[in-house]
Amino acid sequence: MANHRCAVLGKPVAHSLSPVLHNAAYRSLKLDDWLYDKHEVGEDDLDAFLKGLDSTWAGLSLTMPLKKTIQPYGVPENLWAKELKVANTAVFDWSVAADDSAWPNGKPGIKLYNTDVIGIQLAFDHANRELGEHHTASRSGTALIIGNGNTATSALAACCMMPEIGHIVVAARHPGKNTGLKPVAEKFVNVHNPYNEIELGDDQALLEAARNATYVINTIPGHAADNVADALANAGTEPFSGLLLDVIYDPRPT
């Protein structure tokens, strides 16, 4: 029986590999009474799910669409959870659980963390080391981010932390919808005009941004980026030299 329970929440979540990864880590660390599961929970379902938990629950991973929805329930603990108001990790502290009639088993302290930002940054650091690439802290590079949702917010923050990136282009179906992106870029990238947005359907602007990009990060789900892939595939023989990170892994392969 598991005395320590964790899970990933999201909708959809059936494709998630998080249980495989976490449970393998638990076995390796001989944490025999730990279990990691997955539950399909949408924005309207989160409140009831949280209030139904008991003290065996140690924490949660949050994926789409819950990274902002979780905010009112906890306290941001690290820089990017505070700055972006986007969290992918919730850690429960039952030692401070409060009596609350809406929470049958007590209302735990909930600490919120954003680990997406450092995860994206480290992924590019690792790829550059493997390729023998060394980028100077010149802020001369460009990043192209496809999408402008919660994951794109973390991707933008990661780009801000990479000293080789001085300009960030966001390609979105609805430019301007996420008003929090530009202020983050302007706060953390100390160059003139570090940010702009383009229409995802503007093939010419997209191709130009992709060709100039040091890094490309896709954050939109499923087949939503198929037109982008088609546009790049049909762009001719001029090579693309940047690194691509696709944060979506379903359907596979990506």
N, C-alpha and C positions, 0 to 999 in steps of 0.2 A: 504493500500500500504506500502511495506517495504522500509524504508529509509536507512536501514542498512542491507546489504546483505553479506552472507558468503556461502562457499560451500566446499565440499571435492572434490578433483580432483584425478583421477587415471584411470587405465585401466587394468582390469575391475573394475567397481565401483558400479554396480547395487546392489551388496550384502551389501553395507556399511550401518551400523546402525548409523553412525554419525548424519545424519539429525534427526533421532528419538531422540537421546540423546540431541543434541543442542537445538532443538526446544522445547523440554520439559523443558530444563533449562531456555530458554527465557520466556516461559509461567510462570514458577515459579517465575522468577524475574520481571515479569510484563513488559518485554521489548516487547511491542506490535508491534513496528515498526521494529523488527529484524526478519530476515528469513534466514534459513540455508538450502541449497539444495545440490545436487550432480550432477556432470557432468563427463561423460566419456571423458577423455583427455589423450592422449598418449604423448610420448616424442616429436613427430613431430608436435603435435597440440598445445603445451603449449604456444609458442610464440604468435600465432594468438589469443588465448584465452585471454592472459594477455593484449594484446594491444587493445582488444575490450571492456575492462571494463571501467566503469565510476565511479564517486565519491560516488555513493551509496554503492560501495563495500568496506567493512571494512577489510576483510581478507580471507585467504584460508587455508584449511588443505590439505596436500600433502601426498598421499599414493603411493604404487608402480605404475609406475616406476619413479616417479617424484622427489624423495627426493634429488637427486643430480642435476637433470635437472634444478631445480629452482635456483641453486646457482648463475649463472651469472646475475640474475635479481635483486638481493637484497644484503643486508649487514648482515652477521651473527652477532647476538646480544648476544647470551649466549655462555658459555664455549663449549658445545658440538657441536653447530652449527659451531663454529670456528674450533674446533679441528678435527672434523670428516668430515666437509664439507658435512654434511647430515642434511637436515631440513624437518620437517613435518608441520611447521606452518609459514605462511607469513602474516604479518600485514601491511596494507597500510596506508601511511600518505599523504593525499591529500593536506595538507597545504603547502607542499613543491613541489607540482607537477610542473614538468618542461615542457616547450613547446618543443615538439618533433613531427616532421611530421609523424613519424611511429606510434605515439600514439595519435589518434584523440582526445581523451578526456584529454590529458596531461599524463605525465609519473610520477606516484606517487613515493614517497620514499617507499621502501619495506624492512621491517625488518624481518629477518629470525631467527627462533628459532627451537631448537631440544628439544621437550618435551618427546620423546620416552624413553630416557635414564632414567630420573627420574621416568617416569611411570612404567617401568619395575622394577626398584629398589623398588619402593613403593608397587608394587604388591607382591613381595616376602616378604617385611617387614610385610605387612598385613597378609599374609598367615602364617608366622611364629608366629605372635601374636595370631592368631586364634587357632593355634595348641599348643600354650604354649611353642614353641621352642625358645631357646636363644643361639645364636652363638657368640662365643668370637672372638675378632679381632686378630685371630691367623694366618690368611692366610693359614690355613691348608685344606680348602675345595676345591673342584673341580667343575667347571661348564662345561657342555657339550652343545654346541650350534650347532644346525642342520641347515646348510646353511651358505653361506658366502657373501650374498648380502648386500644391504643398511640397512635392518632391523637387520641383524646379526651384523653389525658394531655397531649399537646402543645397541644391547644386550650385546656385548662384553664390551662396555664402562660401562654399568650398572653393570656388574660383577666386573669390575675393582674398582668400587666405594663401593662394598660390602666387608668389611674388613675380612669377613670369607673366602673369595675366594682367593686362591693363585695360582691356575693353571686353565687354560682355554683350553679346547679341542674343536676344530671346525671340524665338520664332513661335508664334501662338495663333490659334484659330481666332481668339478674341483679344488682340493686343490691348493693353491698358486695363484689363479686368483685374489683375493682381497689382494693386497700387503699392504694395509693400516692397516690390523688387527694386525699383530705381533708388529709393532712399538707402537701402542696404549697400548697393554698389557705390553710391556717392559717399557714403560714410567710411567704407573700408578700402576703397581703391582710390588712392590719392593722386589721380591724374585728371586732366580736363576731359569732361564728357565721357565717362567710363561705360555708359549704358545706352542701348537703344533697342527697340522692338521692331519686328517685321511681321508681316502676315505669313502664316504657315503656307498659304496657297500661292504665294508669290514665288514661283519657281526660280526666276532670275535672281532675286535678292537672296533666296535661300542658297543657291549654288555659289554665289559670290561669297556669302558668309562662310559656307562650308570649306571653300577652297582656301580662304584666308585663316581658317581656324587652327589654332594649336591643339585645342581640345573640342570635341563635340560630345554633348551629353543628351541622350534621348530619355525623356521622362513621361511620355504619353503612352497609354496602355494599348494592349492588344494589337489590332491591325490599324490603329489610328495613324501610324507613321508610314503606311504603305506608299502613299503618294510621294512622301519624301524620299523613300528608298528608290522608287521608280525614277524620280527626277534626277537623283544622283547617278543611278545606273545608266541613264540615257544621256549623260552630260558630255559624252565624248571621251577623248583619250587623255586629256589633261589630268594628271594624277592628283589625288588628295593625300596630303602628307600628315594630317593631324591624327591624334589618337581618338578613338570612339569608345565611349562607355554607354552601354544600353542598360538602364536600370530595370527594364522589364524583361522577365525571363519566361513568360507564358504568353502565347504559345511558343514552344521551342521548335527549332533553334531560332535565336534572335540574332 
